[in-house]
Each structure stands twice: as C-alpha cells, then as structure tokens.
Amino acid sequence: MKPLRNSAKAIIIQDGKVLLTQNKDDFGLFYLFPGGGQDHGEELKDTVRRECLEEIGQDVTVHDLVYVREYIGKNHEFSVWDSDVHQVEFYFQCDLLSSEPSFEGATNPDKGQIGVEWVELNHLDVIRLYPKVLAERLKEAGERGSCYLGDAN
C-alpha cells in the first residue's frame, strides 16, 4: 500500500479562462490543474510554486486555499491500477507572476504532459478534466461553496 500523499495545485483564472496542463494517455487527451506532490519539509504554498515552474514554466503568487479534495483510488474509474492510492489535494487560488505560461519553459513536466492550455470556464464540462467536480464549481463564478470536496472525482 502506498502512503498517504499530499498534493498542492494551482487554480489560475484570467479573462474567463482557467490554465490547465494538457496530458495524453491511452484514452486520449485529459486536463489537470498545475501542481503535484509535496516534498518532505516543504510548505504547501512552496509546493504550488515549484510545481508551476516545473509544469507551466512560470512562477505564481499563491493566495487563498479554496478547495480540499481527497482521492481514494479504489472508489474511482481507474481503480484497476489506482486502488492503493490515497491523496489529499489542496487547491490554491493563484496568479501568474509574469508572462504567459509556456510548455517549452517547463522545467520538469509530468509524464504524459504534452502542453498547457487556457480553457474557457464554460467549456470545462466538455473536456476530460480531473477532478471533474471542480468544473461545476468554477463555472459558478464566485460561488465557492464548501471548501472540502471529500472523495470526489
């Protein structure tokens, strides 16, 4: 069994669009929020900044924690290979510090990551986005509701 893992992710919204990493697997394209695993001794806000440099090639200003999501792999569509995964994800509102993100500037993209893309908030329900639960939350402009999302996909 894998140990419990913390992950910190960025929600970057500008002009009605959210910045996502574009990824590809055997099922096609899918999108994730920039971010990843927390290193031992690292604060979550520092994890978000490091991961954004690695995946979108840009530094960010980290603001408020807006969502907490658990992912318990055995309960979801990829349970065949994810059954022993339990991850707690912390989603922070962030702003880009400087210019546009660039996949070419990414220092350490995730395996399967093929780019970065601005996606219109009203198109989140037509793409393969993980976690799906955030699509509706983000479309409800300004409506955050509960911060804790539970074991959701």
Backbone as JSON Lines, residues from 0, in Angstrom:
{"i":0,"aa":"M","n":[0.84,-1.18,0.0],"ca":[0.0,0.0,0.0],"c":[0.88,1.25,0.0]}
{"i":1,"aa":"K","n":[0.51,2.2,-0.84],"ca":[1.25,3.45,-0.9],"c":[0.89,4.32,0.28]}
{"i":2,"aa":"P","n":[1.82,5.15,0.75],"ca":[1.5,6.06,1.86],"c":[0.58,7.18,1.39]}
{"i":3,"aa":"L","n":[-0.11,7.8,2.34],"ca":[-0.94,8.97,2.07],"c":[-0.04,10.06,1.49]}
{"i":4,"aa":"R","n":[-0.5,10.73,0.47],"ca":[0.3,11.74,-0.22],"c":[-0.46,13.05,-0.25]}
{"i":5,"aa":"N","n":[0.25,14.15,0.04],"ca":[-0.32,15.49,-0.12],"c":[0.08,16.03,-1.48]}
{"i":6,"aa":"S","n":[-0.82,16.76,-2.09],"ca":[-0.56,17.4,-3.37],"c":[-1.11,18.82,-3.31]}
{"i":7,"aa":"A","n":[-0.38,19.77,-3.88],"ca":[-0.81,21.17,-3.91],"c":[-0.99,21.59,-5.36]}
{"i":8,"aa":"K","n":[-2.11,22.24,-5.66],"ca":[-2.45,22.58,-7.04],"c":[-2.87,24.03,-7.16]}
{"i":9,"aa":"A","n":[-2.68,24.58,-8.36],"ca":[-2.99,25.98,-8.63],"c":[-4.27,26.11,-9.45]}
{"i":10,"aa":"I","n":[-5.12,27.03,-9.04],"ca":[-6.26,27.44,-9.85],"c":[-5.93,28.85,-10.32]}
{"i":11,"aa":"I","n":[-5.64,28.97,-11.62],"ca":[-5.24,30.24,-12.22],"c":[-6.31,30.63,-13.23]}
{"i":12,"aa":"I","n":[-7.04,31.7,-12.93],"ca":[-8.13,32.14,-13.8],"c":[-7.85,33.55,-14.28]}
{"i":13,"aa":"Q","n":[-7.97,33.74,-15.59],"ca":[-7.83,35.06,-16.22],"c":[-8.83,35.17,-17.36]}
{"i":14,"aa":"D","n":[-9.52,36.28,-17.42],"ca":[-10.41,36.57,-18.55],"c":[-11.38,35.43,-18.86]}
{"i":15,"aa":"G","n":[-11.95,34.84,-17.82],"ca":[-12.94,33.78,-18.02],"c":[-12.36,32.44,-18.45]}
{"i":16,"aa":"K","n":[-11.03,32.28,-18.3],"ca":[-10.37,31.02,-18.67],"c":[-9.54,30.54,-17.49]}
{"i":17,"aa":"V","n":[-9.37,29.23,-17.42],"ca":[-8.54,28.62,-16.39],"c":[-7.36,27.94,-17.08]}
{"i":18,"aa":"L","n":[-6.19,28.04,-16.46],"ca":[-4.98,27.44,-17.01],"c":[-4.86,26.0,-16.53]}
{"i":19,"aa":"L","n":[-4.73,25.08,-17.48],"ca":[-4.62,23.66,-17.17],"c":[-3.44,23.04,-17.91]}
{"i":20,"aa":"T","n":[-2.95,21.94,-17.39],"ca":[-1.95,21.18,-18.14],"c":[-2.71,20.22,-19.06]}
{"i":21,"aa":"Q","n":[-2.2,20.07,-20.26],"ca":[-2.79,19.16,-21.24],"c":[-1.95,17.88,-21.21]}
{"i":22,"aa":"N","n":[-2.63,16.75,-21.11],"ca":[-1.97,15.47,-20.95],"c":[-2.58,14.45,-21.9]}
{"i":23,"aa":"K","n":[-1.84,13.38,-22.16],"ca":[-2.34,12.34,-23.06],"c":[-2.04,10.97,-22.47]}
{"i":24,"aa":"D","n":[-3.05,10.1,-22.55],"ca":[-2.88,8.71,-22.14],"c":[-3.53,7.8,-23.19]}
{"i":25,"aa":"D","n":[-3.69,6.54,-22.88],"ca":[-4.26,5.58,-23.83],"c":[-5.7,5.9,-24.23]}
{"i":26,"aa":"F","n":[-6.39,6.73,-23.43],"ca":[-7.78,7.08,-23.71],"c":[-7.92,8.41,-24.43]}
{"i":27,"aa":"G","n":[-6.81,9.12,-24.63],"ca":[-6.84,10.41,-25.32],"c":[-6.36,11.55,-24.46]}
{"i":28,"aa":"L","n":[-6.84,12.75,-24.78],"ca":[-6.43,13.95,-24.05],"c":[-7.2,14.09,-22.74]}
{"i":29,"aa":"F","n":[-6.51,14.63,-21.74],"ca":[-7.17,14.99,-20.49],"c":[-6.43,16.18,-19.9]}
{"i":30,"aa":"Y","n":[-7.09,16.84,-18.95],"ca":[-6.57,18.09,-18.39],"c":[-6.5,17.99,-16.87]}
{"i":31,"aa":"L","n":[-5.46,18.63,-16.33],"ca":[-5.24,18.68,-14.88],"c":[-4.9,20.11,-14.48]}
{"i":32,"aa":"F","n":[-5.11,20.4,-13.22],"ca":[-4.65,21.66,-12.67],"c":[-3.15,21.55,-12.41]}
{"i":33,"aa":"P","n":[-2.39,22.6,-12.7],"ca":[-0.95,22.52,-12.43],"c":[-0.69,22.27,-10.95]}
{"i":34,"aa":"G","n":[0.25,21.4,-10.68],"ca":[0.59,21.11,-9.29],"c":[1.03,19.67,-9.14]}
{"i":35,"aa":"G","n":[1.36,19.32,-7.9],"ca":[1.82,17.96,-7.67],"c":[2.2,17.71,-6.24]}
{"i":36,"aa":"G","n":[2.97,16.66,-6.04],"ca":[3.29,16.15,-4.72],"c":[4.16,17.05,-3.87]}
{"i":37,"aa":"Q","n":[3.81,17.12,-2.62],"ca":[4.56,17.89,-1.62],"c":[5.79,17.09,-1.2]}
{"i":38,"aa":"D","n":[6.94,17.77,-1.2],"ca":[8.17,17.16,-0.69],"c":[8.22,17.27,0.82]}
{"i":39,"aa":"H","n":[8.91,16.34,1.45],"ca":[9.08,16.37,2.9],"c":[9.71,17.7,3.32]}
{"i":40,"aa":"G","n":[9.12,18.36,4.31],"ca":[9.65,19.61,4.83],"c":[9.26,20.84,4.01]}
{"i":41,"aa":"E","n":[8.46,20.67,2.99],"ca":[8.08,21.77,2.11],"c":[6.66,22.24,2.47]}
{"i":42,"aa":"E","n":[6.48,23.56,2.58],"ca":[5.13,24.1,2.8],"c":[4.32,23.97,1.52]}
{"i":43,"aa":"L","n":[3.02,23.8,1.66],"ca":[2.15,23.61,0.5],"c":[2.26,24.77,-0.49]}
{"i":44,"aa":"K","n":[2.35,26.0,-0.01],"ca":[2.45,27.14,-0.92],"c":[3.74,27.06,-1.74]}
{"i":45,"aa":"D","n":[4.81,26.54,-1.15],"ca":[6.06,26.36,-1.88],"c":[5.96,25.21,-2.88]}
{"i":46,"aa":"T","n":[5.17,24.2,-2.55],"ca":[4.92,23.1,-3.48],"c":[4.23,23.63,-4.73]}
{"i":47,"aa":"V","n":[3.2,24.46,-4.55],"ca":[2.48,25.02,-5.7],"c":[3.44,25.81,-6.59]}
{"i":48,"aa":"R","n":[4.25,26.65,-6.01],"ca":[5.19,27.47,-6.79],"c":[6.17,26.59,-7.56]}
{"i":49,"aa":"R","n":[6.77,25.61,-6.89],"ca":[7.73,24.71,-7.55],"c":[7.07,23.95,-8.68]}
{"i":50,"aa":"E","n":[5.92,23.39,-8.43],"ca":[5.23,22.59,-9.43],"c":[4.8,23.43,-10.64]}
{"i":51,"aa":"C","n":[4.42,24.7,-10.42],"ca":[4.07,25.56,-11.54],"c":[5.29,25.85,-12.41]}
{"i":52,"aa":"L","n":[6.43,26.06,-11.78],"ca":[7.66,26.24,-12.56],"c":[7.96,24.99,-13.38]}
{"i":53,"aa":"E","n":[7.75,23.83,-12.78],"ca":[8.05,22.57,-13.45],"c":[7.08,22.27,-14.59]}
{"i":54,"aa":"E","n":[5.79,22.61,-14.43],"ca":[4.77,22.18,-15.38],"c":[4.31,23.26,-16.36]}
{"i":55,"aa":"I","n":[4.32,24.53,-15.93],"ca":[3.84,25.59,-16.83],"c":[4.93,26.64,-17.11]}
{"i":56,"aa":"G","n":[6.11,26.44,-16.55],"ca":[7.23,27.32,-16.84],"c":[7.09,28.72,-16.3]}
{"i":57,"aa":"Q","n":[6.24,28.92,-15.29],"ca":[6.03,30.25,-14.71],"c":[5.9,30.17,-13.2]}
{"i":58,"aa":"D","n":[6.39,31.21,-12.55],"ca":[6.2,31.36,-11.12],"c":[4.81,31.95,-10.88]}
{"i":59,"aa":"V","n":[4.26,31.7,-9.71],"ca":[2.93,32.19,-9.36],"c":[2.95,32.85,-7.99]}
{"i":60,"aa":"T","n":[1.98,33.72,-7.79],"ca":[1.68,34.23,-6.46],"c":[0.59,33.33,-5.91]}
{"i":61,"aa":"V","n":[0.81,32.78,-4.73],"ca":[-0.15,31.86,-4.11],"c":[-1.01,32.64,-3.15]}
{"i":62,"aa":"H","n":[-2.34,32.54,-3.35],"ca":[-3.31,33.24,-2.5],"c":[-4.0,32.22,-1.58]}
{"i":63,"aa":"D","n":[-5.3,32.34,-1.46],"ca":[-6.07,31.52,-0.52],"c":[-6.22,30.07,-0.95]}
{"i":64,"aa":"L","n":[-6.3,29.22,0.05],"ca":[-6.71,27.83,-0.16],"c":[-8.2,27.87,-0.44]}
{"i":65,"aa":"V","n":[-8.64,27.29,-1.56],"ca":[-10.06,27.36,-1.92],"c":[-10.77,26.01,-1.91]}
{"i":66,"aa":"Y","n":[-10.05,24.93,-2.13],"ca":[-10.66,23.6,-2.1],"c":[-9.69,22.58,-1.53]}
{"i":67,"aa":"V","n":[-10.26,21.57,-0.87],"ca":[-9.52,20.4,-0.44],"c":[-10.28,19.2,-0.98]}
{"i":68,"aa":"R","n":[-9.57,18.34,-1.68],"ca":[-10.19,17.16,-2.28],"c":[-9.39,15.93,-1.89]}
{"i":69,"aa":"E","n":[-10.09,14.86,-1.58],"ca":[-9.43,13.58,-1.38],"c":[-9.65,12.73,-2.62]}
{"i":70,"aa":"Y","n":[-8.66,11.92,-2.92],"ca":[-8.78,10.95,-3.99],"c":[-8.41,9.6,-3.41]}
{"i":71,"aa":"I","n":[-9.41,8.73,-3.29],"ca":[-9.2,7.37,-2.82],"c":[-9.41,6.47,-4.03]}
{"i":72,"aa":"G","n":[-8.3,6.06,-4.62],"ca":[-8.3,5.4,-5.92],"c":[-9.27,4.24,-6.07]}
{"i":73,"aa":"K","n":[-9.44,3.43,-5.04],"ca":[-10.3,2.24,-5.16],"c":[-11.76,2.59,-5.44]}
{"i":74,"aa":"N","n":[-12.13,3.87,-5.23],"ca":[-13.51,4.29,-5.41],"c":[-13.8,4.92,-6.77]}
{"i":75,"aa":"H","n":[-12.81,4.94,-7.67],"ca":[-12.97,5.7,-8.92],"c":[-12.66,4.87,-10.16]}
{"i":76,"aa":"E","n":[-12.82,5.51,-11.31],"ca":[-12.77,4.82,-12.6],"c":[-11.44,4.13,-12.9]}
{"i":77,"aa":"F","n":[-10.36,4.56,-12.26],"ca":[-9.06,3.94,-12.54],"c":[-8.63,3.0,-11.4]}
{"i":78,"aa":"S","n":[-9.59,2.42,-10.72],"ca":[-9.29,1.58,-9.56],"c":[-8.46,0.36,-9.91]}
{"i":79,"aa":"V","n":[-8.48,-0.06,-11.16],"ca":[-7.69,-1.23,-11.57],"c":[-6.22,-1.01,-11.27]}
{"i":80,"aa":"W","n":[-5.72,0.22,-11.5],"ca":[-4.3,0.49,-11.22],"c":[-4.09,1.52,-10.12]}
{"i":81,"aa":"D","n":[-5.16,2.13,-9.63],"ca":[-5.05,3.17,-8.6],"c":[-5.61,2.75,-7.24]}
{"i":82,"aa":"S","n":[-5.92,1.5,-7.07],"ca":[-6.66,1.08,-5.87],"c":[-5.93,1.37,-4.56]}
{"i":83,"aa":"D","n":[-4.61,1.45,-4.59],"ca":[-3.87,1.68,-3.34],"c":[-3.48,3.15,-3.16]}
{"i":84,"aa":"V","n":[-3.98,4.05,-4.01],"ca":[-3.66,5.48,-3.92],"c":[-4.65,6.19,-3.01]}
{"i":85,"aa":"H","n":[-4.13,6.97,-2.08],"ca":[-4.94,7.88,-1.27],"c":[-4.17,9.2,-1.22]}
{"i":86,"aa":"Q","n":[-4.75,10.21,-1.85],"ca":[-4.08,11.5,-1.96],"c":[-5.01,12.59,-1.48]}
{"i":87,"aa":"V","n":[-4.47,13.56,-0.76],"ca":[-5.21,14.74,-0.36],"c":[-4.65,15.9,-1.16]}
{"i":88,"aa":"E","n":[-5.55,16.57,-1.89],"ca":[-5.14,17.66,-2.77],"c":[-5.64,19.0,-2.22]}
{"i":89,"aa":"F","n":[-4.74,19.97,-2.21],"ca":[-5.03,21.31,-1.73],"c":[-4.98,22.26,-2.93]}
{"i":90,"aa":"Y","n":[-6.1,22.91,-3.23],"ca":[-6.21,23.8,-4.39],"c":[-6.16,25.25,-3.92]}
{"i":91,"aa":"F","n":[-5.16,25.98,-4.44],"ca":[-4.95,27.37,-4.07],"c":[-5.28,28.28,-5.25]}
{"i":92,"aa":"Q","n":[-5.91,29.42,-4.94],"ca":[-6.1,30.46,-5.95],"c":[-4.73,31.09,-6.19]}
{"i":93,"aa":"C","n":[-4.33,31.2,-7.45],"ca":[-3.01,31.73,-7.79],"c":[-3.11,32.71,-8.95]}
{"i":94,"aa":"D","n":[-2.09,33.54,-9.07],"ca":[-1.93,34.43,-10.21],"c":[-0.54,34.22,-10.79]}
{"i":95,"aa":"L","n":[-0.45,34.32,-12.12],"ca":[0.86,34.27,-12.76],"c":[1.66,35.49,-12.34]}
{"i":96,"aa":"L","n":[2.93,35.32,-12.08],"ca":[3.79,36.42,-11.68],"c":[4.23,37.27,-12.86]}
{"i":97,"aa":"S","n":[4.37,36.66,-14.0],"ca":[4.84,37.42,-15.15],"c":[4.1,37.02,-16.42]}
{"i":98,"aa":"S","n":[4.82,36.67,-17.44],"ca":[4.25,36.46,-18.77],"c":[3.42,35.18,-18.87]}
{"i":99,"aa":"E","n":[3.03,34.92,-20.09],"ca":[2.23,33.74,-20.4],"c":[2.97,32.45,-20.05]}
{"i":100,"aa":"P","n":[2.23,31.43,-19.63],"ca":[2.85,30.13,-19.39],"c":[3.35,29.53,-20.7]}
{"i":101,"aa":"S","n":[4.32,28.66,-20.57],"ca":[4.9,28.06,-21.77],"c":[5.34,26.64,-21.47]}
{"i":102,"aa":"F","n":[4.84,25.7,-22.25],"ca":[5.26,24.33,-22.06],"c":[6.75,24.19,-22.35]}
{"i":103,"aa":"E","n":[7.24,24.99,-23.29],"ca":[8.66,24.96,-23.61],"c":[9.5,25.42,-22.42]}
{"i":104,"aa":"G","n":[8.93,26.26,-21.57],"ca":[9.65,26.75,-20.39],"c":[9.51,25.85,-19.17]}
{"i":105,"aa":"A","n":[8.69,24.81,-19.28],"ca":[8.5,23.89,-18.16],"c":[9.81,23.15,-17.87]}
{"i":106,"aa":"T","n":[10.2,23.14,-16.61],"ca":[11.48,22.53,-16.24],"c":[11.4,21.03,-15.97]}
{"i":107,"aa":"N","n":[10.2,20.54,-15.59],"ca":[10.06,19.13,-15.26],"c":[8.6,18.71,-15.42]}
{"i":108,"aa":"P","n":[8.09,18.69,-16.67],"ca":[6.67,18.34,-16.85],"c":[6.39,16.91,-16.43]}
{"i":109,"aa":"D","n":[5.13,16.66,-16.1],"ca":[4.71,15.31,-15.72],"c":[4.8,14.37,-16.91]}
{"i":110,"aa":"K","n":[4.97,13.09,-16.61],"ca":[4.94,12.06,-17.66],"c":[3.55,12.13,-18.31]}
{"i":111,"aa":"G","n":[3.52,12.2,-19.6],"ca":[2.25,12.29,-20.31],"c":[1.78,13.7,-20.57]}
{"i":112,"aa":"Q","n":[2.44,14.69,-19.94],"ca":[2.05,16.07,-20.19],"c":[2.56,16.49,-21.55]}
{"i":113,"aa":"I","n":[1.67,17.08,-22.37],"ca":[2.07,17.49,-23.72],"c":[1.92,18.99,-23.95]}
{"i":114,"aa":"G","n":[1.41,19.71,-22.96],"ca":[1.26,21.15,-23.14],"c":[0.56,21.81,-21.97]}
{"i":115,"aa":"V","n":[0.3,23.11,-22.16],"ca":[-0.52,23.89,-21.23],"c":[-1.56,24.62,-22.07]}
{"i":116,"aa":"E","n":[-2.72,24.85,-21.5],"ca":[-3.79,25.45,-22.29],"c":[-4.72,26.26,-21.41]}
{"i":117,"aa":"W","n":[-5.11,27.43,-21.92],"ca":[-6.17,28.22,-21.3],"c":[-7.49,27.66,-21.8]}
{"i":118,"aa":"V","n":[-8.37,27.25,-20.88],"ca":[-9.66,26.67,-21.25],"c":[-10.76,27.56,-20.69]}
{"i":119,"aa":"E","n":[-11.72,27.91,-21.54],"ca":[-12.83,28.73,-21.09],"c":[-13.62,28.0,-20.01]}
{"i":120,"aa":"L","n":[-14.0,28.75,-18.97],"ca":[-14.73,28.15,-17.85],"c":[-16.01,27.46,-18.31]}
{"i":121,"aa":"N","n":[-16.69,28.02,-19.31],"ca":[-17.94,27.4,-19.77],"c":[-17.71,26.18,-20.66]}
{"i":122,"aa":"H","n":[-16.45,25.79,-20.9],"ca":[-16.15,24.57,-21.66],"c":[-15.6,23.44,-20.79]}
{"i":123,"aa":"L","n":[-15.54,23.66,-19.5],"ca":[-14.94,22.65,-18.62],"c":[-15.71,21.34,-18.59]}
{"i":124,"aa":"D","n":[-17.01,21.4,-18.85],"ca":[-17.8,20.18,-18.8],"c":[-17.73,19.37,-20.1]}
{"i":125,"aa":"V","n":[-17.05,19.89,-21.12],"ca":[-16.93,19.14,-22.38],"c":[-15.54,18.57,-22.6]}
{"i":126,"aa":"I","n":[-14.63,18.81,-21.65],"ca":[-13.3,18.22,-21.74],"c":[-13.15,17.16,-20.66]}
{"i":127,"aa":"R","n":[-12.16,16.32,-20.79],"ca":[-11.86,15.32,-19.77],"c":[-10.97,16.0,-18.74]}
{"i":128,"aa":"L","n":[-11.58,16.46,-17.67],"ca":[-10.92,17.22,-16.62],"c":[-10.92,16.42,-15.32]}
{"i":129,"aa":"Y","n":[-9.78,16.44,-14.65],"ca":[-9.69,15.8,-13.32],"c":[-9.2,16.82,-12.32]}
{"i":130,"aa":"P","n":[-9.9,16.98,-11.2],"ca":[-11.15,16.31,-10.84],"c":[-12.34,16.99,-11.52]}
{"i":131,"aa":"K","n":[-13.28,16.18,-11.94],"ca":[-14.48,16.67,-12.63],"c":[-15.31,17.59,-11.74]}
{"i":132,"aa":"V","n":[-15.3,17.31,-10.45],"ca":[-16.12,18.07,-9.51],"c":[-15.8,19.57,-9.55]}
{"i":133,"aa":"L","n":[-14.6,19.94,-9.93],"ca":[-14.25,21.36,-9.96],"c":[-14.81,22.08,-11.18]}
{"i":134,"aa":"A","n":[-15.2,21.37,-12.22],"ca":[-15.76,22.01,-13.41],"c":[-16.98,22.85,-13.04]}
{"i":135,"aa":"E","n":[-17.94,22.26,-12.36],"ca":[-19.15,22.99,-11.98],"c":[-18.85,24.09,-10.97]}
{"i":136,"aa":"R","n":[-17.98,23.8,-10.02],"ca":[-17.64,24.81,-9.01],"c":[-17.07,26.07,-9.64]}
{"i":137,"aa":"L","n":[-16.16,25.89,-10.6],"ca":[-15.5,27.04,-11.22],"c":[-16.43,27.79,-12.18]}
{"i":138,"aa":"K","n":[-17.38,27.08,-12.78],"ca":[-18.32,27.73,-13.68],"c":[-19.29,28.64,-12.93]}
{"i":139,"aa":"E","n":[-19.5,28.37,-11.65],"ca":[-20.41,29.16,-10.83],"c":[-19.7,30.42,-10.34]}
{"i":140,"aa":"A","n":[-19.21,31.22,-11.24],"ca":[-18.4,32.42,-10.98],"c":[-18.59,33.0,-9.59]}
{"i":141,"aa":"G","n":[-17.56,32.87,-8.81],"ca":[-17.58,33.44,-7.46],"c":[-18.22,32.57,-6.41]}
{"i":142,"aa":"E","n":[-18.96,31.55,-6.82],"ca":[-19.62,30.68,-5.85],"c":[-18.69,29.54,-5.47]}
{"i":143,"aa":"R","n":[-18.08,29.66,-4.32],"ca":[-17.15,28.6,-3.91],"c":[-17.85,27.49,-3.16]}
{"i":144,"aa":"G","n":[-18.8,27.85,-2.32],"ca":[-19.46,26.83,-1.51],"c":[-18.48,26.25,-0.52]}
{"i":145,"aa":"S","n":[-18.67,25.0,-0.22],"ca":[-17.81,24.31,0.75],"c":[-16.41,24.13,0.22]}
{"i":146,"aa":"C","n":[-15.45,24.31,1.07],"ca":[-14.04,24.14,0.69],"c":[-13.67,22.66,0.59]}
{"i":147,"aa":"Y","n":[-14.26,21.83,1.47],"ca":[-13.91,20.41,1.48],"c":[-14.82,19.65,0.52]}
{"i":148,"aa":"L","n":[-14.22,19.02,-0.48],"ca":[-14.98,18.3,-1.51],"c":[-15.14,16.82,-1.22]}
{"i":149,"aa":"G","n":[-14.34,16.29,-0.28],"ca":[-14.4,14.87,0.04],"c":[-13.75,14.01,-1.03]}
{"i":150,"aa":"D","n":[-14.09,12.74,-1.04],"ca":[-13.56,11.79,-2.03],"c":[-14.36,11.94,-3.31]}
{"i":151,"aa":"A","n":[-13.92,12.85,-4.14],"ca":[-14.68,13.2,-5.36],"c":[-13.77,13.1,-6.57]}
{"i":152,"aa":"N","n":[-14.38,12.84,-7.72],"ca":[-13.63,12.83,-8.96],"c":[-14.27,13.76,-9.96]}
